[in-house]
Amino acid sequence: MKKSIVNLAISSALLSMMAAPAIADDLKIGGSVRANYSYIDYSDESKDNAGDFDFNLVSIKVSDKWNDIGVAAEYRFMKGYDYLKYGYGYWEASDDLVVNLGAISKPFGNKNYASHNWWYSLNYYLGFEDDYGVGASVNYSKGASLTEVAFIKGAVYGGTDHRDFAGTVAQGEINGTQYNNEEKNTLAARQSYTIADGDLTAVLGASVEYGQLYNTVAGENGDTLNYAAHIDLNYDGWGFQAQYLAFDYDQYDDGQIDPNKIGMGMLDGFFEVASKGNIYTANLSKKFNTSWGSYTLYNDFSMVQPDVEEFDDSLLNTTGVSISYGPLFVYVDYYMAKNVVWLGGNSLGLAQENDDWDQRFNINLAYYF
């Protein structure tokens, strides 16, 4: 059923664009090709080979618009798997109101470039940054106010298919524990206000979501309640982003699990995280425009603080620069992480195996067409 919904979202977007090319207002086809170099201090193989340089992904993006109706989709191909990032149709009902339907962006937290670096923040791995789901949303803007409300029926993939773009509660086995949860019927809302005064732009906002966690084996429900306060400041090329987020994945306890842990799937992987806690985020950046393009210096910091005293914090600090030159875009990042999944660790917000800072130097090269 889930694959049928995803395929329907892709087919609807593509067929709609091909149905009436003569009246299409804004047909666009593009995408990117990306490669990645990394040097990892916690990998002997990486150090022995002076790092690794390999294919990262190919993406295809399509969009079209007829008067006040439009569609947009992005599909990505990575090593060993592929996935739909988003695919939806939208209706601009008025200058102030837009309705979206399909695999849509979840309105929650700091949006757009909520992190400056290629690895994102720890919010991303818990499902709170650049996250998508199958459902409908309404965006209403009036002056400085933007109200966004969405009903997410389920994850784009979810279940035992762990290809969702951002962290998603899912089914799977890890460390001898079987998790049987799926995200269902989530209501998300985000309210923001934009204040502009000369070179200063400030976006102040708050977000909340409440949803069902369905145990597919027991046929029982848990729920999730998450909320955040966020700010995004820009002044004369300087940027500052901050966010406080409280999360609580209150799953059904079947007696076989530790309810303080929960399984998450994303990018063809599956891992455990603390089921309740806080996430703190603070990012500082400075953008420079030149005659050939632009570059941005940044430092992004995020921390997961679990609710259980026996667990340990997860910390991630990224210092880097992004460079934009015509169709080329490059991230050069230095990551320092402690107790972070895929950065020397295997979980988030759980008891750490050691107290070391794990380090990774990374260059991501992208060509956009």
VOKEFI-504853 format. One line per field, with one value per residue (C-alpha): residue in one letter; x, z, y. Coordinates in steps of 0.02 Angstrom, whole numbers, plus 50000, padded with zeros to 5 digits. Layout:
<pts>
balo (A, ...)
x (X, ...)
z (Z, ...)
y (Y, ...)
</pts>
This chain:
<pts>
balo (M, K, K, S, I, V, N, L, A, I, S, S, A, L, L, S, M, M, A, A, P, A, I, A, D, D, L, K, I, G, G, S, V, R, A, N, Y, S, Y, I, D, Y, S, D, E, S, K, D, N, A, G, D, F, D, F, N, L, V, S, I, K, V, S, D, K, W, N, D, I, G, V, A, A, E, Y, R, F, M, K, G, Y, D, Y, L, K, Y, G, Y, G, Y, W, E, A, S, D, D, L, V, V, N, L, G, A, I, S, K, P, F, G, N, K, N, Y, A, S, H, N, W, W, Y, S, L, N, Y, Y, L, G, F, E, D, D, Y, G, V, G, A, S, V, N, Y, S, K, G, A, S, L, T, E, V, A, F, I, K, G, A, V, Y, G, G, T, D, H, R, D, F, A, G, T, V, A, Q, G, E, I, N, G, T, Q, Y, N, N, E, E, K, N, T, L, A, A, R, Q, S, Y, T, I, A, D, G, D, L, T, A, V, L, G, A, S, V, E, Y, G, Q, L, Y, N, T, V, A, G, E, N, G, D, T, L, N, Y, A, A, H, I, D, L, N, Y, D, G, W, G, F, Q, A, Q, Y, L, A, F, D, Y, D, Q, Y, D, D, G, Q, I, D, P, N, K, I, G, M, G, M, L, D, G, F, F, E, V, A, S, K, G, N, I, Y, T, A, N, L, S, K, K, F, N, T, S, W, G, S, Y, T, L, Y, N, D, F, S, M, V, Q, P, D, V, E, E, F, D, D, S, L, L, N, T, T, G, V, S, I, S, Y, G, P, L, F, V, Y, V, D, Y, Y, M, A, K, N, V, V, W, L, G, G, N, S, L, G, L, A, Q, E, N, D, D, W, D, Q, R, F, N, I, N, L, A, Y, Y, F)
x (50000, 50139, 50232, 50069, 50050, 50230, 50212, 50049, 50135, 50273, 50152, 50033, 50173, 50247, 50083, 50013, 50162, 50148, 49960, 49952, 50125, 50047, 49977, 50118, 50178, 50338, 50403, 50573, 50682, 50845, 50944, 51119, 51268, 51373, 51534, 51609, 51782, 51800, 51944, 51884, 51994, 51894, 51917, 52085, 52038, 52005, 52170, 52268, 52199, 52216, 52027, 51893, 51826, 51670, 51501, 51372, 51208, 51114, 50951, 50813, 50695, 50539, 50411, 50273, 50135, 49972, 49894, 49866, 49899, 50074, 50172, 50348, 50450, 50628, 50695, 50870, 50985, 51122, 51242, 51134, 50964, 50851, 50708, 50579, 50622, 50461, 50321, 50164, 50037, 49986, 49847, 49875, 49698, 49738, 49887, 49886, 49833, 49922, 49860, 49983, 49945, 50064, 50236, 50253, 50372, 50324, 50304, 50415, 50562, 50686, 50657, 50749, 50934, 50909, 51092, 51231, 51333, 51316, 51287, 51142, 51109, 51056, 50876, 50881, 50920, 50773, 50650, 50643, 50741, 50697, 50571, 50434, 50276, 50123, 49977, 49906, 49955, 49892, 50004, 49923, 50026, 49965, 50090, 50228, 50132, 50147, 50036, 50071, 49965, 49985, 49904, 50032, 49948, 50112, 50296, 50346, 50415, 50417, 50375, 50520, 50577, 50706, 50730, 50648, 50754, 50752, 50739, 50573, 50506, 50504, 50508, 50667, 50784, 50940, 51047, 50927, 50773, 50630, 50539, 50367, 50317, 50256, 50216, 50032, 49906, 50017, 49954, 50093, 50081, 50208, 50180, 50311, 50329, 50454, 50520, 50618, 50707, 50840, 50975, 50899, 50778, 50716, 50601, 50527, 50423, 50355, 50306, 50209, 50161, 50056, 50034, 50000, 50135, 50057, 50128, 50095, 50118, 50020, 49890, 49910, 49948, 50071, 50089, 50215, 50213, 50351, 50367, 50499, 50538, 50653, 50733, 50825, 50918, 51007, 51101, 51217, 51276, 51282, 51164, 51115, 50995, 50940, 50811, 50749, 50654, 50571, 50527, 50433, 50407, 50291, 50278, 50170, 50268, 50247, 50361, 50500, 50576, 50657, 50529, 50668, 50736, 50655, 50708, 50728, 50751, 50823, 50936, 50930, 50989, 50912, 50971, 50915, 50886, 50826, 50636, 50622, 50732, 50781, 50879, 50975, 51037, 51145, 51218, 51323, 51368, 51439, 51408, 51526, 51476, 51612, 51623, 51633, 51505, 51487, 51551, 51484, 51584, 51489, 51491, 51341, 51312, 51177, 51153, 51031, 51000, 50906, 50778, 50855, 50996, 51092, 51102, 51230, 51216, 51253, 51355, 51394, 51495, 51530, 51649, 51653, 51632, 51513, 51560, 51440, 51510, 51388, 51314, 51444, 51418, 51548, 51540, 51705, 51666, 51757, 51646, 51679, 51554, 51525, 51400, 51329, 51262, 51367, 51500, 51592, 51437, 51287, 51146, 51088, 51061, 51097, 51240, 51403, 51537, 51679, 51707, 51808, 51775, 51760, 51820, 51786, 51847, 51727, 51714, 51552, 51555, 51392, 51351, 51174, 51091)
z (50000, 50047, 49885, 49790, 49872, 49830, 49651, 49636, 49694, 49563, 49425, 49462, 49453, 49292, 49202, 49245, 49162, 49006, 48989, 48917, 48868, 48754, 48901, 49024, 49098, 49185, 49144, 49225, 49223, 49317, 49449, 49512, 49509, 49667, 49727, 49901, 49981, 50165, 50285, 50444, 50599, 50678, 50526, 50503, 50322, 50285, 50363, 50274, 50106, 50136, 50136, 50014, 49857, 49778, 49697, 49809, 49712, 49555, 49576, 49452, 49486, 49386, 49410, 49308, 49331, 49244, 49302, 49489, 49485, 49497, 49529, 49591, 49623, 49660, 49645, 49701, 49654, 49776, 49788, 49807, 49825, 49763, 49838, 49815, 49918, 49879, 49750, 49766, 49679, 49740, 49715, 49739, 49797, 49821, 49845, 50028, 50026, 49953, 49968, 49944, 49920, 49904, 49977, 50061, 50175, 50359, 50431, 50585, 50653, 50560, 50375, 50208, 50254, 50437, 50434, 50324, 50310, 50207, 50358, 50428, 50616, 50740, 50715, 50544, 50612, 50732, 50597, 50630, 50486, 50300, 50337, 50217, 50230, 50129, 50165, 50139, 50200, 50196, 50199, 50239, 50232, 50281, 50295, 50415, 50471, 50397, 50462, 50403, 50450, 50385, 50407, 50374, 50347, 50351, 50303, 50120, 50147, 50331, 50394, 50357, 50208, 50280, 50129, 50202, 50177, 50360, 50521, 50533, 50668, 50584, 50606, 50619, 50730, 50811, 50956, 50977, 51000, 50876, 50851, 50769, 50761, 50617, 50612, 50569, 50567, 50622, 50637, 50623, 50636, 50619, 50651, 50605, 50591, 50483, 50544, 50417, 50460, 50338, 50324, 50468, 50437, 50582, 50570, 50739, 50757, 50852, 50797, 50867, 50808, 50880, 50801, 50815, 50838, 50781, 50835, 50685, 50782, 50940, 50852, 50990, 50986, 51064, 51020, 50990, 51048, 50992, 50998, 50959, 50969, 50835, 50767, 50605, 50596, 50447, 50447, 50311, 50263, 50444, 50495, 50662, 50690, 50857, 50908, 51063, 51030, 51149, 51080, 51154, 51057, 51180, 51099, 51154, 51277, 51225, 51365, 51242, 51225, 51330, 51309, 51333, 51162, 50991, 50815, 50673, 50487, 50353, 50199, 50194, 50375, 50544, 50718, 50897, 50980, 51149, 51142, 51243, 51266, 51203, 51054, 51060, 50900, 50868, 50698, 50649, 50470, 50361, 50174, 50053, 49876, 49744, 49557, 49521, 49646, 49834, 49985, 50161, 50318, 50458, 50623, 50660, 50831, 50892, 51047, 51093, 51280, 51329, 51468, 51550, 51673, 51627, 51444, 51373, 51269, 51083, 51019, 50842, 50793, 50611, 50549, 50363, 50206, 50059, 49888, 49747, 49572, 49427, 49423, 49547, 49735, 49860, 50046, 50141, 50319, 50475, 50594, 50778, 50853, 51015, 51030, 50856, 50737, 50578, 50648, 50755, 50851, 50815, 50905, 50968, 51149, 51220, 51332, 51239, 51215, 51247, 51284, 51128, 51001, 50830, 50683, 50497, 50359, 50211, 50039, 49941, 49759, 49665, 49486, 49459, 49288)
y (50000, 50121, 50089, 50119, 50289, 50336, 50277, 50373, 50533, 50511, 50463, 50606, 50733, 50664, 50627, 50797, 50880, 50774, 50790, 50965, 51030, 51160, 51259, 51229, 51393, 51343, 51169, 51140, 50984, 50983, 50894, 50866, 50749, 50740, 50660, 50654, 50648, 50604, 50576, 50488, 50481, 50338, 50225, 50138, 50098, 50281, 50334, 50197, 50255, 50443, 50456, 50400, 50483, 50411, 50440, 50521, 50536, 50586, 50680, 50722, 50868, 50911, 51049, 51128, 51255, 51294, 51457, 51425, 51235, 51162, 51002, 50967, 50809, 50754, 50577, 50526, 50383, 50333, 50188, 50031, 50114, 50254, 50352, 50489, 50643, 50734, 50734, 50839, 50947, 51119, 51246, 51432, 51467, 51652, 51766, 51715, 51532, 51379, 51199, 51052, 50866, 50718, 50683, 50852, 50945, 50938, 51114, 51107, 51207, 51315, 51284, 51295, 51297, 51252, 51197, 51264, 51104, 50945, 50831, 50936, 50947, 50813, 50870, 50788, 50615, 50624, 50681, 50868, 50944, 50933, 50796, 50736, 50632, 50584, 50700, 50875, 51047, 51225, 51379, 51546, 51707, 51878, 52018, 51964, 51809, 51634, 51494, 51315, 51166, 50988, 50818, 50681, 50513, 50419, 50420, 50422, 50246, 50194, 50020, 49903, 50010, 50130, 50244, 50400, 50555, 50610, 50508, 50414, 50299, 50128, 49940, 49840, 49742, 49812, 49749, 49602, 49714, 49711, 49876, 49870, 50054, 50162, 50348, 50376, 50518, 50662, 50840, 50970, 51159, 51299, 51484, 51613, 51802, 51894, 52061, 52165, 52328, 52387, 52253, 52154, 52011, 51905, 51754, 51707, 51551, 51403, 51227, 51081, 50907, 50768, 50597, 50412, 50279, 50116, 49949, 49837, 49674, 49711, 49818, 49948, 50135, 50251, 50434, 50571, 50751, 50868, 51057, 51189, 51374, 51444, 51602, 51642, 51810, 51888, 52054, 52116, 51940, 51878, 51740, 51665, 51521, 51449, 51320, 51231, 51070, 50946, 50774, 50627, 50464, 50375, 50202, 50057, 49948, 49766, 49706, 49662, 49836, 49970, 50111, 50238, 50188, 50185, 50131, 50257, 50225, 50339, 50335, 50145, 50132, 50089, 50145, 50176, 50345, 50406, 50411, 50572, 50724, 50896, 50959, 51123, 51207, 51361, 51409, 51560, 51607, 51745, 51756, 51845, 51892, 51907, 51940, 51753, 51687, 51677, 51583, 51561, 51528, 51442, 51350, 51239, 51160, 51041, 50934, 50795, 50790, 50629, 50626, 50471, 50506, 50347, 50400, 50523, 50680, 50677, 50825, 50882, 51036, 51077, 51211, 51239, 51341, 51321, 51390, 51432, 51459, 51451, 51274, 51211, 51201, 51137, 51099, 51090, 51030, 50977, 50878, 50847, 50726, 50634, 50491, 50524, 50392, 50369, 50487, 50362, 50306, 50195, 50289, 50458, 50507, 50334, 50274, 50308, 50176, 50299, 50483, 50521, 50658, 50579, 50684, 50686, 50801, 50806, 50885, 50868, 50921, 50954, 51003, 51066, 51059)
</pts>
